[in-house]
């Protein structure tokens, strides 16, 4: 019996959400300077995961929902907590498909 391969989720932002993200995160200096630069990087990362055989999904992030989740969990919206949030959204998405 084979186990299902885990999915990789990549946080995906539209221009407005990405702009809002840059306004509220404590690690702004670690983000790309522009939406276009972020989008190029995100697309490249997506292709690299797919190319290596991973099952990868874009996970749309609404920043206000992210902030609410961070407040609920007592964390700041930094890279680590954003990744955890995306993982949780991906897990919920998978559970709905069952």
Order of alpha helices (4+ residues) and beta strands (2+ residues): beta-alpha-alpha-beta-alpha-alpha
